[in-house]
């Protein structure tokens, strides 16, 4: 299974990149997945500038940045969204990246690794509604990183059990993917 790890924050000095790297490192020994690192910041996406609504575009986009993003996304069978939480919601750049596409997401499994002072739980709650509209299949398990406890003095120190939480997310994604 080709698993896209989508890290969504674009803020300079963000912790999302660190969390995304931790996700990839912890999944690299799995033999049932091929990891694809997709950092939203690397695609420099414009804000919803396609003239055709994504649901009607049938995967064809005029903006070269959107087309490059679409190619990267559609090359995956499933995803882990590494999402921060900004004012109880997902990062705007990541939401925009999701909103730019439609058919590329349809029917594909997705799981969440959330981070923030509340573990990204409120952002994940929003994501569950969003991915439902994109016709994705979200898994129940989550991995939640609490900034206050797991980033003491700016250094990422995952709490006991977090790697296992991540593995459970991917186990559930793999199970959903095998049903497709």
C-alpha positions in Angstrom: 0.0 0.0 0.0 1.3 3.4 -1.0 0.8 5.6 2.1 1.0 9.3 1.8 2.1 11.1 4.9 0.7 14.6 4.5 2.2 17.2 6.9 0.0 20.3 6.7 1.6 23.1 8.5 3.5 25.8 6.6 4.4 28.2 9.5 8.1 29.0 9.8 9.5 27.2 12.9 6.6 24.8 13.0 6.6 21.5 14.9 4.6 19.7 12.3 7.7 18.9 10.3 9.2 17.2 13.4 6.1 15.2 14.0 5.9 14.2 10.4 9.5 13.0 10.4 8.7 11.0 13.6 5.7 9.4 11.8 7.9 8.4 8.8 10.7 7.1 11.0 8.2 5.0 13.1 6.6 3.5 10.0 9.8 2.9 8.0 10.2 -0.7 9.2 6.7 -1.8 8.1 6.8 -4.1 5.1 3.1 -3.5 4.2 3.5 0.2 3.3 5.5 2.3 0.9 5.8 5.8 2.4 5.4 8.9 0.4 6.4 12.2 2.2 4.0 14.9 1.2 4.6 18.2 2.9 2.1 20.9 1.9 4.8 23.5 2.3 6.8 21.9 -0.6 4.0 22.4 -3.1 3.6 26.2 -2.6 -0.2 25.9 -3.4 -2.2 28.9 -4.3 -5.4 29.7 -2.4 -8.4 28.0 -4.2 -7.6 29.6 -7.6 -8.8 26.9 -10.0 -11.6 28.2 -12.2 -13.5 24.9 -12.1 -14.8 23.5 -8.8 -12.7 20.4 -7.8 -15.8 18.2 -7.8 -16.4 19.1 -11.4 -12.8 19.2 -12.6 -12.5 15.4 -13.0 -8.9 15.6 -11.9 -7.9 18.1 -14.5 -6.4 21.4 -13.3 -5.2 24.5 -15.0 -2.8 25.7 -12.3 0.5 23.7 -12.6 0.9 23.8 -8.8 -2.5 22.2 -8.3 -1.7 19.6 -11.1 1.6 18.7 -9.4 -0.2 18.3 -6.0 -3.0 16.2 -7.6 -0.4 13.9 -9.2 1.3 13.4 -5.9 -1.9 12.7 -4.0 -3.4 10.4 -6.6 -0.3 8.3 -6.5 -1.2 7.1 -3.0 -3.6 4.4 -1.9 -4.2 5.9 1.6 -3.1 8.7 3.8 -2.0 9.8 7.3 -2.8 13.5 7.9 -0.3 15.0 10.3 -2.3 18.0 11.4 -1.7 20.8 13.8 -4.5 22.6 15.6 -4.9 26.4 15.1 -7.7 28.0 17.1 -9.5 24.6 17.4 -9.3 23.9 13.6 -6.9 22.4 11.0 -4.2 24.6 9.5 -5.5 26.8 6.7 -2.8 25.7 4.2 -3.7 22.1 4.8 -7.4 22.7 4.5 -6.7 24.5 1.2 -4.6 21.6 0.0 -7.5 19.2 0.7 -10.1 21.6 -0.9 -8.1 22.0 -4.1 -8.8 18.3 -5.1 -11.7 15.9 -5.1 -11.6 12.7 -7.2 -8.0 12.1 -6.0 -9.3 11.6 -2.4 -12.5 9.6 -3.2 -12.8 6.2 -1.6 -9.3 6.3 0.0 -8.6 5.6 3.7 -7.2 8.3 5.9 -6.0 8.4 9.5 -4.8 11.2 11.7 -1.9 12.3 13.8 -2.8 15.4 15.6 -0.7 17.8 17.6 -1.3 20.8 19.7 -1.9 21.7 23.3 -5.0 19.6 23.2 -3.4 16.9 21.1 -4.9 18.2 17.9 -8.2 16.5 18.8 -10.5 19.5 17.8 -8.7 19.7 14.4 -9.2 16.0 13.9 -12.9 16.4 14.6 -13.1 19.0 11.8 -11.1 16.7 9.5 -13.6 13.9 10.0 -16.4 16.1 8.6 -14.1 17.4 5.8 -12.9 14.0 4.6 -16.4 12.7 4.7 -17.3 15.3 2.1 -14.3 14.3 0.1 -15.7 10.7 0.1 -12.7 9.4 2.1 -12.9 6.6 4.7 -11.5 7.7 8.0 -10.3 5.3 10.7 -11.2 5.5 14.3 -7.7 5.3 15.9 -5.7 8.5 16.2 -2.3 9.4 17.6 -2.4 12.6 19.6 0.7 14.6 20.4 0.3 17.1 23.3 2.7 20.0 22.9 2.9 20.9 26.6 4.0 17.5 27.6 5.7 16.1 24.5 7.7 19.2 23.5 9.4 20.2 26.7 11.7 23.1 25.9 11.0 22.7 22.2 12.4 19.1 22.0 10.0 16.4 20.8 9.8 13.6 23.4 6.9 11.3 22.5 5.1 9.9 25.5 5.0 6.2 26.1 2.6 4.5 23.8 2.5 7.1 21.1 4.4 4.9 18.6 1.9 2.1 19.3 -1.0 4.6 18.7 0.5 5.5 15.3 0.9 1.8 14.4 -2.8 1.2 15.3 -3.8 4.1 13.0 -1.9 2.5 10.1 -3.2 -1.0 10.9 -6.7 0.3 10.6 -5.8 2.1 7.4 -4.3 -1.1 5.9 -7.4 -3.0 6.9 -9.7 -0.5 5.2 -7.5 -0.4 2.1 -7.5 -4.2 1.8 -11.3 -4.1 1.6 -11.2 -1.7 -1.4 
